[in-house]
Amino acid sequence: MAWWQNAACKDEDPELFFPVGVAGPAAQQQEARAKQVCGHCPVAQECLEYALEAGMTHGVWGGAGEEERRALRRRGQRRARSAGRARERASAHAGGHRAAG
């Protein structure tokens, strides 16, 4: 069974999760209502992971709005770059030991 079949939003109007614009009181209230639904969802984490992996840029997914997901993606990219540099340093360090031995 796919995770979305257990989603709390499956019987909600999809428009709720896609506010027009991200600024202004109406959009903020709509986003807050969408996040309330996500707050009671048994598969919110799976939903958020899907949105991040699929690169969803609009709407509320897994309780996270557009700005929140953008921040999560930036943090993930920084971690990936940092991990890549650490692997490069470790590889260079290991290579230096082999050459000396």
Rosetta blueprint (number, residue, H / E / L):
1 M L
2 A L
3 W H
4 W H
5 Q H
6 N H
7 A L
8 A L
9 C L
10 K L
11 D L
12 E L
13 D L
14 P H
15 E H
16 L H
17 F H
18 F L
19 P L
20 V L
21 G L
22 V L
23 A L
24 G L
25 P H
26 A H
27 A H
28 Q H
29 Q H
30 Q H
31 E H
32 A H
33 R H
34 A H
35 K H
36 Q H
37 V H
38 C H
39 G H
40 H L
41 C L
42 P L
43 V L
44 A H
45 Q H
46 E H
47 C H
48 L H
49 E H
50 Y H
51 A H
52 L H
53 E H
54 A H
55 G L
56 M L
57 T L
58 H L
59 G L
60 V L
61 W E
62 G L
63 G L
64 A E
65 G L
66 E H
67 E H
68 E H
69 R H
70 R H
71 A H
72 L H
73 R H
74 R H
75 R H
76 G H
77 Q H
78 R H
79 R H
80 A H
81 R H
82 S H
83 A H
84 G H
85 R H
86 A H
87 R H
88 E H
89 R H
90 A H
91 S H
92 A H
93 H H
94 A H
95 G H
96 G H
97 H H
98 R H
99 A H
100 A H
101 G L
